[in-house]
Amino acid sequence: MHFVDAKGILTGNGGHLGMNIYRGCSHGCIYCDSRSRCYQFKHPFEDVEVKQNAPELLESALRSKRKKKMIGTGSMSDPYMHCEEELQLTRKCLEIILQYGFGVAIQTKSDRILRDIDLLDDINRSAKCVVQMTLTTWDDDLCRILEPNVCITKRRLEVLKEMQNRGISTVVWLTPILPFINDTEENIMSILNECIKVGVKGIINFGMGLTLREGDREYYFAALDRHFPGMKERYIKSYGNAYELPSPRAKELEELFQKTCKANDILSRPEDCFKFMNELPEKYSQMSIFDL
């Protein structure tokens, strides 16, 4: 990893704000879109860029904002990758979010988030907290191939259960679903059934498939060659150089997904999930007279 002094930490001017403390990731997921060249990384993806002044930038930004909002983090780089154990920048930023009365919607694949469950609990009591987990693969051995440097799906579900026990809302990202690899009814239903047991608020899926761009595609195909001999050729024959790679079973799996979510009162449209995550209750969204 390497350290930089960033010029800013928050993005967005609408109903919510975004924040990424790190650039790059050490989780090694073979399908990661953040590797794509369009994001203009000037360093190797695994050489994580650390915005070492993130807490100072965040405090300065929140101090000047009159209206409380939700702050999203984890969309580009996981806030709980390995270096967070030592650096604790995510924790420091959560402390500042709590101090200034903002909400947070945090996305991760790591059980390291449990270290900060006390802070997330406090944020949820004073404003709002939503914890998001990506779940793609039920089979442990396959999960370790696809997402090699992070805890398996079953452990992530335990994390979600701990959050639910605290009254912290949870949302699952059921994406991507890899054609010919984890695009089975057994895989999808195994994950959905556990989400029902946990009581997740919503599940985000952008269609049962995968997207590949320059940079991401090469890394993914190299992983296919290592772990699934002949699979790269099958992809090329089926999809060529396409950006969107829907599963051949996409329609039936999507119908199964929507039917299951509807039957269990789980939000299943991405726009509904994002609306829930981005909305801060009115009683928290405006500063009180004591803050003026």
N, C-alpha and C positions, 0 to 999 in steps of 0.2 A: 504494500500500500504506500501511498504518498500523500502529502499534506499540501493543501492550498488555502489561501485566504480568499473566500468568495466575496463577490460584490453585493450579492443579495441572496436571500434564502426563500422568500415567499413568491409564489406566482398566482395569478388570477385576481380579478377585480369584481367577480359576481357574488353569488350567494355563499361561496366557499373559497378557501385558499388551498394551495398546494405547496408541499415542501419535500425536498429530497436532500438528505444530509450527506449521502454517499453517491458516487458515480462508479458503476461497475458492480461486480458481485462475485462472491466466492462459493456460491451454492452449486454451480456447475450444471444446472438444468439444461438438458441437451437441446431444448426447443426455444430457449429464451429470446424473445423478440428484441430485448434491449441491446443485444449484440449487433443489431442491424446498422449498416453504415450510415443510414439517414440520420442517426443520432450524433454523428460526427465525433466519436471518441478519438482522442489524440494519444491515447495510451492503451496498453493491453487491457482487455476487459477485466481480467483477474487482478490486475494491479489497481486495487480500489482507490479511487480519489476521495480523500477525506476533507470535507469542508470544516476545517478545524475551528473556524470562528462562527459556526452555525448558531450556537446558543446566544452569542452576543448580537448577531444579526437579528435573530428571532425576537429577542427582548426589545431591541430598538424598534422593530417593526410593530410589535403588538402594543407597545407603550403609546404609540401615536394613533392607534385605531380606536374610534369611538364605538363602533358597532361590533359586537361579538359575532363570530362566525365559526363554522366548522373548518378545521385544518386537516387536509388529507395528506398522508405520507405513505410511501411504499410502492407507488405505481411504477417507478422506473428501477429502483434499487432497494433491496430488502433492508429495512432499518435494523434488523436483528441478525445480520450476518456475523461471521466469526469475530471480526475486529471490534464489534460493539461490546463484547465481553470486557475488553480492556479500556476502550475509549469512553464508553458510556455517554456518547453524545446524544443518542436518542433519549436516554433517561433525562439528561439535563434539559433537553428541549421540552419533554413532557412536563417537567417541573415548572417551566416558564409558562407553558400553555395553561396549567392549573392555576398558577399565580395570577394570570391576567383574565381568567374566567372564560377562555375559549373552549370549544369542543374539539374532538379529534376522531378521525376515521383512519385507522392504521391497518395496513395490509402487510402480511408476512407469511412465510412458510415455516418459521422457526419457533420451537418451544422456548427459546430464550425470552420471548415476550412475557413469560410467567414471572420473570425477575421483577417486572414493573407492574404487576397486577395491582399492587397497592395504589400506585399513582393513577392507573387507569380507572380503578374503582372511585378514587377521589374526584377525578375529572367527570366521571359519569354522574356523580352525586351533585356536583356543582354546575354542570352544563350537560354534556352528552358525550358518550364514547361508543364507537362501533369498532369491533375487531373483525378483520377480514382474514380468512385463510384460503389459500389455493389448495384444492384437492383435485387430483387428476387420476390417481391410480390406486386401486384397492390392494392388489397383489403386492406383498412386501418386496419380493425379489425384483419384480419389474419396476417398482417405485424406486428402488435403490439404483437401478440403471438410468432411469429417466431423470431423477433428481438426486444425484449421488451424494451431495455434501450437506444434506439437511435431513431432519427427522422424517420418518415415514408417515403416511396418511393417518394411520391409527393413532399415532401420538398427537398429531395435529387435532384430531377429533377430541382427544382428552383435554387439549388446551381450550378448545371451544366450549367444552362442558364446564371447565373451571370458570370461564368467563360468564357463561349462562348462570352458573350458581351464584355469581356476584350481581346478577341483574344487568350485566353488560350485553348489549345486543350484538349479535354475530351475523355475518354474511359470508357465504362461501363462493369462491370463484371456481366453477366447474369448467375449467378451460386451461390449456387446449386439450382437445381429444384427438389423439394421433391416429390417422387412418391406418388400418391393418395391425395396430399395436394394442391400443387400449379402448378401441371403439366397439365394445361389446355390451350387450344388455346386462350381463352379469356384473361388469365393472360399474356401469352407471347406476344400476339399482342398488348395489352394495353401498356405494357412497350416499345415494339418496336416502336409503333406509336409515343410515347412521345420522344423517342430517336431521331427519324427522325425530329420531330419538333425542338428539341434543336440543332440538327446538330452535333451529336457526331462523332468523327473520326473513332472509332472502338468499337466493342462489342465482349467480350471474353466469350466463352462458351465451356466447355470441354465435351459436350454431355449432353443431358437432363436427369440429374439424380443426384445422391448423392454418396459420398464416406463415409464409416464409418470404423474407426479403434478402437482398444482397448482404452478406456478412453473416446473418443468421442461417441462411440456407446452407452455406458451405460447412459451418460448424455442425449443423444437424446431420447433413449427409455423411460427414466423417464419423459421427457417432453411430449412425446406422451401419456403416461398414464395419465398425468395431464389434457391435453387439448383435446386429441382425443381418448376417450375410445375405446378399441378394435383395435386400429391402430397398436400397437406394435405386436400383434399376427398376423396381416395381413402381416407385414413386415417379421416376422420370417418365416411364411409359404411361402412367395414369394421369399425371398432372403437368408434365413438361416443366416450364419455368414459371408456372402460375403463382400468384400471390396468395390466393385463397385455395385451400385444399380441403374440401368437404369430405367427410367420411362417406363411403358408398352407402352406409347405413344411416346417414344424417337424418333423413325424414322420419324414419321409425323411432330413432333415438330421441329426436326432438319432441315427437308426439308423446313418447313415454315420459320424458322430463316434464313437459307442461302438464300432463294429466296428473302425475304424481304430486307436483307442487300445488296444483289447484285443489286436489283432494285433501291436502294437509295445511292449507292456508299459508303457504310460503310464497313470498314475492318471487316471481320468475322472469318478469320482463326487466331487462337491464335498466331502462329508464325509471322504472318504479324503485328498483334497488338504489340507484344513484340519488333519486329524489329523497328517499328515506335517509341515506347517509349524509347528504349535504344540508339537510334542514336542521337548524338549531331551534329548539322551542322558543317561542316568542318571548317568554319571560326571561330568557337569557340573552336574546339577540340584541337588546337595547341596553345601554348603560343605565344604571340606576342614578337617582339624584345624588347619591353619595359619591358617585364616580366623576361628577362634573367638576 
